[in-house]
Amino acid sequence: MGRTSDAREKILAAARSLIELRGYSALGVAEICKAAGVPKGSFYYFFESKEALALAVIDEHWAAQERAWRQVLAEEVEPLHRLRRLFEVTQAAQLAGQQSCGTVSGCLFGNLTLELSNQTESIRARLQEIFEAQAGLIEAVIGEARARGDVTVADAREAARSVVAQLEGQVLFAKLYNDTQRLGAMWTNCLALLGARTFAEAPIGL
């Protein structure tokens, strides 16, 4: 019992929700299983440890986010428009989360970085890989914009890392203040960071 095809998904969904609400360290396996509605034995059938579960939650979340980012950044519009769209999607996701549970949950990856990067090596390494992958997706867009003369950055990779850092930082502030309006300045700040040719476009807004 509990080893049905959907037990693993129930555990993953419960763990992600609890991690977003309370963080990783305070959670126990029994609490996760109770929230998932599965017996404790099912947990260890699918996951050898709580750390293994956290890694699975991270991978599942990144798979969904990567698909969304690739879709946005592959749109057939000018590169800066694609990048702007990514910022809009980020703000919309945080607003939807706030409307759903009453608080801004922030970024799962950023939250776990703050909580665990100095404690759990496997999680730290996986988060590094994900942030580098995010930077890689943005680097390609910045490279296109630079080739068009739309931005003036010397190193597209470092600029991409700075954009990722800005996204994470602004989302962190939105979580701290429980205010998605804190995300409204992201686009203007990004244009300045990239040395964009024009600041004519208004900041993002929903």
Secondary structure, DSSP 8 states (H G I E B T S, - for coil): ---STTHHHHHHHHHHHHHHHH-STT--HHHHHHHHT--HHHHHHH-SSHHHHHHHHHHHHHHHHHHHHHHHHTSSS-HHHHHHHHHHHHHHHHHHHHHHHSS----HHHHHHHHHTTT-HHHHHHHHHHHHHHHHHHHHHHHHHHHHTS---S-HHHHHHHHHHHHHHHHHHHHHHT-GGGGTTHHHHHHHHHT-S---S-----
